[in-house]
Amino acid sequence: MIYARALGDTLRHTLEANPRVVVLGEDIVDPYGGAFKVTRGLSTDFPTRVRTTPISEAAIAGVSAGLALAGFRPIAEIMFGDFLSLCFDQIANHIAKYGAMYDGAATCPVVIRTPSGGGRGYGPTHSQSLEKHFLGIPRLRVVAGSLWHDPVALFDDFLADHLPVLHIEHKLLYPLHLATNGEAKLATVSHDGSGGFPPTVSIRTVAREECSLTLVAYGYQAELARRVLERLAIEEELFVELLVPAQLSPVDSAPLERSVSVTGSLLTVEESTGGWSWGTELAAGLGSRLFGRLRRAPSVLASATDVIPSAPDREAETLVSERQIEAAVREAAA
Amino acid sequence: MTVSLQTLDRRIDERLVGAFGEPRDARLYRRMRFIRRFEETVLELFEEGLLSGTTHACIGQEADSVGLIEHLREGDHLFSNHRCHGHFLAWTGDAFGLLAEIMGKPAGLCAGIGGSQHICAPGFKSNGVQGGIVPAAAGIALAEQLRGSGGLSVAFLGDGTLGEGVVYETLNLAALWQLPLLLVLEDNGWSQSTPSTLNLAGDIAARFSAFGLPVVEVATTDVLEVEAAAGDAVAGCRTRQGPGALVIHTYRLCHHSKNDDHRPTEEVQLRWAYDPLVLQRARLDADEWKGIDREVADALEDCVTRVRQL
């Protein structure tokens, strides 16, 4: 099943299972069913709890905050991740703060879903991966979907939790098939085994001890990294382990540390602009804690620190590509 | 007594809110006196060096919350802003919880984490960022609408908050969805140090009516006039099960936060003649209001003593 459809089914499941779930966002009702069709069919079956809103991202986030404070479980869609900037005050100064600043007397478990990332030629303001600006906000979970994470399990977890969640969905994942059955094309997919949730997925073709690099990526970049991993394993017998976390912040670095302690090298891959990023944070933390066990300094691969052009060839030059990942892997695995 | 004292476990002091059955004129005066004396006490404790951070006193605006609360009931919800002490005290009567919070004590309403501007109690919340509470109050109204509870969600705004875009996003949404939301706008003519003439174009009431919200508007510091206007506004929201606005043109007799008043002295002096306490006193015998003043002062002194001992 493709990711977009699986997400729609997940939302349907939450609406059926929990009468306090309210889904709201711009253009999400039928027959349109959302800019990426994730919510198609839901408003027909849940007309009072699936609501289309004006073009008012701050109010979407703010009304969601009020619903959550009053005991409901809002799941808001922000049509493009770029528009998260319009919700920043609500997320940073309201939603993420209520629980703590009221000393637990109230909770504000808002879930905000948003499509992120480029590759569709949408240009400078509809292609970004702005989630990096939300990493590290205290008491906000930032979680990115992947082909190896079951969205039903993720959303069940969100709805059982009292913390707010920003759920990042890369646009290029929507038409791809989920691979939650434990297999990549050739490699073996397993949970890291730490028992934490959401699990960090481990993808490799050989035992960890035979891998010369830990590659960590999320969302669509994880799928690109998986392709590189399998190609290099087949064609050159160059073996690496790919770790795919779902939760970006707060970071659970234990799975990463276990892998890097064995492979001795770390490469982080993300689509956001380079610098001040998820990768630099992981690299700094791991580099410090595992200094003596690293063969080489951690490497960070991100997109150009620039505006994302609309022209397809120029967009491709700007965003992290499979070719760049392959080159970085060769270097870091050496 | 129509007030819903929701924190009875904190043993609300009758000297502050009035015993059950106290006649209305005395009750309204007592509650305004309570808020006034509380704000003065907080400022004194600052002078003494016992408090840190800042505080935004509502001296001069006491009639707004005291008049409004006459018409609210259990199940309604108040969302307030940085200048929230009066709203909170009128609604809950919990001087001890708020003072302990402001003084950073673990026994405070939010264990000292929230402080003066970030308060949570049953049926009450506040946040210090301008405008952002308005959609949250609308979300609470939506929750009550979905539950069919009949509860009314009330948000307090100042005139300065009308500069925030999210207010208008919310007005549109509240009108579209006919949310049981009452927006109480306290226009005190000054946003911090800037007069409305420098930051507010057009008409305040027109901003609400542009979205189809019925507006009740008064320019007064007389608690009885505020009470009557609030009654109309609340009844309108309850009857229509939809949004409405109550615009109160009032005046802040004190500084914005602490020692930051640059308004013309003559302007402020003139407004002291319309001090809501002075107006309401005229309806009571001198002995009566002096007695209330003493009781309130004693009760708050006891409260301060208890909090100091924490």
Chai-1 contact restraints between the chains, C-beta under 6 A:
chainA,res_idxA,chainB,res_idxB,connection_type,confidence,min_distance_angstrom,max_distance_angstrom,comment,restraint_id
A,P54,B,N172,contact,1.0,0.0,6.0,A-B,restraint_1
A,S56,B,E169,contact,1.0,0.0,6.0,A-B,restraint_2
A,A58,B,V166,contact,1.0,0.0,6.0,A-B,restraint_3
A,A58,B,E169,contact,1.0,0.0,6.0,A-B,restraint_4
A,A59,B,P135,contact,1.0,0.0,6.0,A-B,restraint_5
A,A59,B,E169,contact,1.0,0.0,6.0,A-B,restraint_6
A,A59,B,T170,contact,1.0,0.0,6.0,A-B,restraint_7
A,A59,B,L173,contact,1.0,0.0,6.0,A-B,restraint_8
A,G62,B,P135,contact,1.0,0.0,6.0,A-B,restraint_9
A,G62,B,A136,contact,1.0,0.0,6.0,A-B,restraint_10
A,V63,B,P135,contact,1.0,0.0,6.0,A-B,restraint_11
A,V63,B,A138,contact,1.0,0.0,6.0,A-B,restraint_12
A,V63,B,G139,contact,1.0,0.0,6.0,A-B,restraint_13
A,A65,B,A136,contact,1.0,0.0,6.0,A-B,restraint_14
A,A65,B,G139,contact,1.0,0.0,6.0,A-B,restraint_15
A,G66,B,A136,contact,1.0,0.0,6.0,A-B,restraint_16
A,G66,B,A138,contact,1.0,0.0,6.0,A-B,restraint_17
A,G66,B,G139,contact,1.0,0.0,6.0,A-B,restraint_18
A,G66,B,I140,contact,1.0,0.0,6.0,A-B,restraint_19
A,L67,B,G139,contact,1.0,0.0,6.0,A-B,restraint_20
A,L67,B,L142,contact,1.0,0.0,6.0,A-B,restraint_21
A,L67,B,A143,contact,1.0,0.0,6.0,A-B,restraint_22
A,A70,B,I140,contact,1.0,0.0,6.0,A-B,restraint_23
A,A70,B,A143,contact,1.0,0.0,6.0,A-B,restraint_24
A,F72,B,A143,contact,1.0,0.0,6.0,A-B,restraint_25
A,D89,B,G132,contact,1.0,0.0,6.0,A-B,restraint_26
A,N93,B,V129,contact,1.0,0.0,6.0,A-B,restraint_27
A,H94,B,G132,contact,1.0,0.0,6.0,A-B,restraint_28
A,M101,B,I113,contact,1.0,0.0,6.0,A-B,restraint_29
A,M101,B,G114,contact,1.0,0.0,6.0,A-B,restraint_30
A,M101,B,H118,contact,1.0,0.0,6.0,A-B,restraint_31
A,Y102,B,C110,contact,1.0,0.0,6.0,A-B,restraint_32
A,Y102,B,C120,contact,1.0,0.0,6.0,A-B,restraint_33
A,D103,B,C110,contact,1.0,0.0,6.0,A-B,restraint_34
A,D103,B,A111,contact,1.0,0.0,6.0,A-B,restraint_35
A,D103,B,I113,contact,1.0,0.0,6.0,A-B,restraint_36
A,A105,B,C120,contact,1.0,0.0,6.0,A-B,restraint_37
A,A106,B,C120,contact,1.0,0.0,6.0,A-B,restraint_38
